[in-house]
Amino acid sequence: SELVGTAGEYQNAIYDVTAVTGRFGASQEEVSKILDTLVAKFPVTGKVAGAALESIAQMGFTTSQELELITTAAIELSISTSSELSTSVGAILPVMNAWGLEITEVNRVTELLAATQFSSAAAVGDLREGLKYIAPTASLAGISIEETVAVMGKLKDTGLEASQTGTQFRMAWLNLLSPTKRVRAALARLGVSTEDVQKNIHSVAGVMDLFKGKTIGAKDAADLFGKRNITVAKIFNQGAESLREYTASITDTTASTDAMIQKNEKWEVVLNNLGGTVDVFKKTLGEGLLPDIEVPWPDEELGPDDDPQLERAVEHLLGGM
C-alpha cells in the first residue's frame, strides 16, 4: 500500500501542476520527467517537489524549462540555507516577477539571498517576508535587486521584524518619491535639494550621498520617513559607502552553490537524498501495481474475512521479485 501511495502522490502532483500549466505549458510527461530528475538528484520527495512546481506554475512560470530551472535553484537554496523549500520558492518568485527577470537569472537571485543570510541577521524566510512589501516599490523606483536586499539585511541587523524591513523601507521611499511640505522642509534643514533626491531616487546610496555625512536626528527622521519608519535613518547615518560595500559583498557570489556542496557531504543530506531515490523506486513499483488493482463499486461490501485486493496485489508483485 505504501508503494501505491507513493505512486499516487506522484500522479496527484503531476495533475496539480498540469492543471495550472494548461495547454501551452509543460505536459504531464514533461512534469513527470522533472519530478523524477529532482527527486533522484536532491533530498526531496515527489510530493514536496510537486508542491514547489505547482507554486512556481501559479506565478506564471509554466514551461518545462522554467519549472525545472526555478525548482532546481530553489532546492539548492533550501539546502544551502537550511530553509524549507516552500520558503525558498516564496522568496525567489516575487523577485523574479517584480524586477521582470529572465529565467536564466534565477541563480542571481538565489546566490544573493544566500549571501545575505550568511552575512546579516536576515534569513531567507525574513527576506521573503520583507520582499512582499518592498519589491514592487523598489523595482518601480529603479532600485536594483542587490541594493534592495542589502538595505533589508542592514535593517534586519537593527532588530526589526522581517515584515518591518519591507514596510519601513517602502514607506520611507514613498515619502521621498512624493514629498510633502514636511518632507521638503526636513530636506531643506539638512541642506538637501528635493530635486536632487528625485534625480537619484533609483539609488539608495545615491540619495544618501546628498546628505554628505550629516547625521539625521530623530525629528528630521520622523519628518523625512514617517514616525513609524525612523529606523531607516540608522542606515542613512551609516553612510553611503557602507551600503555600497555591503551591496558589493553580496553581489555576484557563489554563496548558495558553495554552501550546498559542503552540506551535500553531510550524512543527513546523503540519507535524505537516498530517501528521494527510494521514493522514485517506490513510485515506479506502485505504478506497476495500479493497473492490477480493481476498486469495488461503492455498493459492494467486503466480508470480514476477505483480503483487500490492494494487499493481494502488493504481495503478488513482491513475491515475483
HUGIUR-V436920 format. One record per residue. N is the residue number from 1. RES is the residue in one letter. SS is DSSP state (2 for helix, 1 for strand, 0 for the rest). OMEGA is omega in whole degrees, -180 to 180 (999 if undefined). D_LAST is the distance of its C-alpha to the last C-alpha in whole Angstrom. Layout:
((N RES SS OMEGA D_LAST) (N RES SS OMEGA D_LAST))
//
This chain:
((1 S 0 178 17) (2 E 2 179 17) (3 L 2 180 14) (4 V 2 178 17) (5 G 2 178 20) (6 T 2 178 19) (7 A 2 178 18) (8 G 2 178 22) (9 E 2 177 24) (10 Y 2 -179 23) (11 Q 2 178 24) (12 N 2 179 27) (13 A 2 -179 28) (14 I 2 -180 28) (15 Y 2 -179 30) (16 D 2 -179 32) (17 V 2 -177 33) (18 T 2 174 34) (19 A 2 179 36) (20 V 2 -176 38) (21 T 2 176 38) (22 G 0 -174 39) (23 R 0 -172 39) (24 F 0 178 41) (25 G 0 -178 38) (26 A 0 179 35) (27 S 0 178 32) (28 Q 2 179 29) (29 E 2 -180 27) (30 E 2 179 29) (31 V 2 178 29) (32 S 2 179 25) (33 K 2 179 25) (34 I 2 179 28) (35 L 2 -180 26) (36 D 2 -179 23) (37 T 2 -177 25) (38 L 2 -177 27) (39 V 2 178 24) (40 A 2 -174 22) (41 K 2 -173 26) (42 F 0 179 28) (43 P 0 177 27) (44 V 0 176 27) (45 T 0 178 24) (46 G 2 -179 24) (47 K 2 -179 26) (48 V 2 179 29) (49 A 2 178 29) (50 G 2 178 29) (51 A 2 179 32) (52 A 2 178 34) (53 L 2 -179 34) (54 E 2 179 35) (55 S 2 -180 38) (56 I 2 179 39) (57 A 2 -179 39) (58 Q 2 178 41) (59 M 0 174 43) (60 G 0 179 44) (61 F 0 -167 41) (62 T 0 179 39) (63 T 0 -179 38) (64 S 2 179 35) (65 Q 2 179 37) (66 E 2 -178 39) (67 L 2 -177 36) (68 E 2 -178 34) (69 L 2 -177 37) (70 I 2 180 38) (71 T 2 177 35) (72 T 2 180 34) (73 A 2 -179 38) (74 A 2 178 37) (75 I 2 178 34) (76 E 2 177 36) (77 L 2 179 39) (78 S 2 180 37) (79 I 2 -174 35) (80 S 2 -176 39) (81 T 2 -178 41) (82 S 0 179 38) (83 S 0 172 39) (84 E 0 -180 37) (85 L 2 179 36) (86 S 2 178 38) (87 T 2 180 41) (88 S 2 179 40) (89 V 2 -179 40) (90 G 2 178 43) (91 A 2 -176 45) (92 I 2 -170 44) (93 L 2 179 44) (94 P 2 179 48) (95 V 2 180 49) (96 M 2 -177 48) (97 N 2 -176 49) (98 A 2 -179 53) (99 W 0 177 53) (100 G 0 -175 52) (101 L 0 173 50) (102 E 0 -178 48) (103 I 2 -179 44) (104 T 2 -179 44) (105 E 2 -176 46) (106 V 2 180 44) (107 N 2 174 43) (108 R 2 -179 47) (109 V 2 -176 47) (110 T 2 178 44) (111 E 2 179 45) (112 L 2 -179 49) (113 L 2 180 47) (114 A 2 -179 45) (115 A 2 179 49) (116 T 2 177 51) (117 Q 2 -176 48) (118 F 2 -175 49) (119 S 2 180 52) (120 S 0 178 54) (121 A 0 -176 53) (122 A 0 175 51) (123 A 0 -180 48) (124 V 2 178 46) (125 G 2 177 46) (126 D 2 -180 49) (127 L 2 177 50) (128 R 2 -178 48) (129 E 2 -179 50) (130 G 2 -178 53) (131 L 2 178 52) (132 K 2 -175 52) (133 Y 2 -173 56) (134 I 2 -173 57) (135 A 2 -179 55) (136 P 2 -179 57) (137 T 2 -178 60) (138 A 2 -179 60) (139 S 2 178 58) (140 L 2 179 61) (141 A 2 179 63) (142 G 0 179 62) (143 I 0 -178 61) (144 S 0 176 58) (145 I 2 -176 55) (146 E 2 -179 55) (147 E 2 177 58) (148 T 2 -179 57) (149 V 2 178 54) (150 A 2 179 57) (151 V 2 -180 59) (152 M 2 177 57) (153 G 2 180 55) (154 K 2 178 59) (155 L 2 178 60) (156 K 2 178 57) (157 D 2 179 58) (158 T 0 179 61) (159 G 0 179 59) (160 L 0 172 59) (161 E 0 -176 56) (162 A 2 -178 53) (163 S 2 -179 55) (164 Q 2 179 58) (165 T 2 179 58) (166 G 2 -176 57) (167 T 2 -180 60) (168 Q 2 177 63) (169 F 2 -179 62) (170 R 2 -177 62) (171 M 2 179 65) (172 A 2 -177 67) (173 W 2 176 66) (174 L 2 177 67) (175 N 2 -180 70) (176 L 2 179 71) (177 L 2 180 70) (178 S 0 -172 73) (179 P 0 174 75) (180 T 0 177 77) (181 K 2 -180 81) (182 R 2 179 80) (183 V 2 180 77) (184 R 2 -180 80) (185 A 2 179 82) (186 A 2 177 80) (187 L 2 -180 79) (188 A 2 179 83) (189 R 2 -179 84) (190 L 0 177 81) (191 G 0 -178 83) (192 V 0 180 80) (193 S 0 177 80) (194 T 2 180 78) (195 E 2 179 78) (196 D 2 177 77) (197 V 2 -179 74) (198 Q 2 180 73) (199 K 2 -176 73) (200 N 0 -173 71) (201 I 0 -180 68) (202 H 0 -178 65) (203 S 0 178 65) (204 V 2 179 65) (205 A 2 179 67) (206 G 2 177 69) (207 V 2 180 71) (208 M 2 178 71) (209 D 2 -176 73) (210 L 0 -178 76) (211 F 0 174 76) (212 K 0 175 77) (213 G 0 179 76) (214 K 0 179 78) (215 T 0 178 76) (216 I 0 -180 76) (217 G 0 -175 77) (218 A 2 -178 76) (219 K 2 180 78) (220 D 2 179 78) (221 A 2 180 74) (222 A 2 179 74) (223 D 2 -178 76) (224 L 2 -170 74) (225 F 2 -175 71) (226 G 0 -174 71) (227 K 2 -178 72) (228 R 2 -174 68) (229 N 2 -174 67) (230 I 0 178 69) (231 T 0 178 66) (232 V 2 180 66) (233 A 2 178 69) (234 K 2 179 68) (235 I 2 178 66) (236 F 2 -177 69) (237 N 2 175 71) (238 Q 2 176 68) (239 G 0 -178 70) (240 A 2 -178 68) (241 E 2 178 67) (242 S 2 179 65) (243 L 2 180 63) (244 R 2 -180 63) (245 E 2 -180 62) (246 Y 2 178 59) (247 T 2 180 58) (248 A 2 -177 58) (249 S 2 -179 56) (250 I 0 -179 53) (251 T 0 176 53) (252 D 0 177 51) (253 T 0 172 49) (254 T 0 -174 46) (255 A 2 -178 45) (256 S 2 -179 42) (257 T 2 -179 40) (258 D 2 -179 42) (259 A 2 -180 41) (260 M 2 179 37) (261 I 2 179 37) (262 Q 2 -177 38) (263 K 2 178 36) (264 N 0 179 33) (265 E 0 179 33) (266 K 0 -177 33) (267 W 2 -179 30) (268 E 2 -180 30) (269 V 2 178 30) (270 V 2 179 27) (271 L 2 179 25) (272 N 2 180 26) (273 N 2 175 25) (274 L 2 178 21) (275 G 2 177 21) (276 G 2 178 22) (277 T 2 177 19) (278 V 2 179 16) (279 D 2 177 18) (280 V 2 180 17) (281 F 2 179 14) (282 K 2 179 14) (283 K 2 -180 16) (284 T 2 177 14) (285 L 2 -179 11) (286 G 2 178 14) (287 E 2 177 15) (288 G 2 -180 13) (289 L 2 -169 13) (290 L 2 -179 17) (291 P 0 -177 18) (292 D 0 -175 16) (293 I 0 177 18) (294 E 0 -179 22) (295 V 0 -178 24) (296 P 0 176 27) (297 W 0 -177 30) (298 P 0 -177 33) (299 D 0 177 35) (300 E 0 -180 32) (301 E 0 177 32) (302 L 0 179 29) (303 G 0 -177 30) (304 P 0 -179 30) (305 D 0 -179 27) (306 D 0 173 25) (307 D 0 178 21) (308 P 0 -178 21) (309 Q 2 -179 19) (310 L 2 -179 17) (311 E 2 -180 16) (312 R 2 -180 15) (313 A 2 178 13) (314 V 2 -179 11) (315 E 2 180 10) (316 H 2 -178 9) (317 L 2 -177 7) (318 L 2 179 5) (319 G 2 180 6) (320 G 0 -178 4) (321 M 0 999 0))
//
